[in-house]
């Protein structure tokens, strides 16, 4: 397979919030900015897909929130091209998603 068609996994650094708080934020972002397919609260897993824009393709994304301790979690996002042409957007999709999650966590923090 061409390198742009291989699945990619983006795993950023741990976040200093409990896994349930992070999971709520990632699901909200997925619902707000993408088309969510499934949510498993117990396993803290979720799936969504992006919509095609212009020549860019559609991406299937599977996410997982892992607890790293009482107040620390890790976001894991697996992004796979499913239709169209990547055009280098895979890393951009993950980066943009994580930026939206950071914004959501900041808004949640200031609301309380």
CORGIRA-V501544 format. One record per run of one state. SS is the DSSP state (helix for helix, strand for strand, loop for the rest). FROM is the first residue (numbers start at 1). TO is the last residue. If there is no record, write none. Layout:
[[SS & FROM & TO] [SS & FROM & TO]]
//
This chain:
[[loop & 1 & 2] [helix & 3 & 5] [loop & 6 & 7] [strand & 8 & 11] [loop & 12 & 14] [strand & 15 & 15] [loop & 16 & 18] [helix & 19 & 33] [loop & 34 & 34] [strand & 35 & 40] [loop & 41 & 44] [strand & 45 & 49] [loop & 50 & 55] [strand & 56 & 56] [loop & 57 & 57] [strand & 58 & 69] [loop & 70 & 71] [strand & 72 & 83] [loop & 84 & 84] [strand & 85 & 85] [loop & 86 & 88] [helix & 89 & 111] [loop & 112 & 112]]
//
